[in-house]
Amino acid sequence: QVRLVESGGGLVQAGGSLRLSCVASGLTFNTGAAGWFRQAPGKEREFVAALRANNGGQYYADSVKGRFTISRDNAKKTVFLQMNSLEPEDTAVYYCAAGKHLILSSLRTPRLYDYWGQGTQVTVSS
């Protein structure tokens, strides 16, 4: 049984940093792709970042490019999202996801991922 568990969320002031972690059981992050998505109240779930296993390619939403970094530790079956220069607009529940067979054009589409974590709340105060 596959399980993804996120942690690291919390309350931070604007300009601060947080590091989210996603630990997997029942799968590894050295195949397919791993992604981070977020959902703010009243809004749809949106793409934040993704990491492809085959080439280590990293992909980001324009709104977080230059501020967020996705990475992985295969030995620990963990994917990270380092978030710097946080803004109030980054406030949302952040979800980790894993996809077994995702092509490049599919990385930003939530419904194409196979597994999801339960989410971790990130709140950025102004």
Residue, then its C-alpha position, 0 to 999 in steps of 0.5 A: q500500500v502506497r502512502l505519502v506523508e507531508s510535514g513541515g508546514g506552519l505559520v511564518q512571517a512574510g519573507g521567511s522560509l519553510r521546508l516541507s518534507c514528503v516521506a513515501s512508503g510503498l514506492t520510491f521517488n527514483t521512478g516516475a515523478a514527484g510533485w507539490f501542489r497547493q490549494a487555498p480556500g475557495k480555489e482549485r488545486e494548483f501546481v507548484a513544482a515537480l521533479r522527474a526521476n529519469n533526468g532529475g528535471q525540476y519544473y516550477a510554477d511561475s509564481v514560485k520560480g526562484r523562491f522554491t526548490i524541489s529536491r529528493d533523497n532517494a535513500k530516505k524516500t523523501v521529497f522536499l520543497q524548500m520555500n524561501s521569501l514566502e509571501p501571504e499569497d503562498t498561504a495554502v494547504y500543500y500536497c505531495a503527489a507521486g505519478k508513475h507514468l507522467i510525461l513532461s506535459s502532464l506534470r502540472t495536471p493534478r488528476l494525472y498523479d496516482y498518489w497523494g498525501q493528506g496535506t500540510q498547512v502553510t500560513v504566511s502572515s503579512 
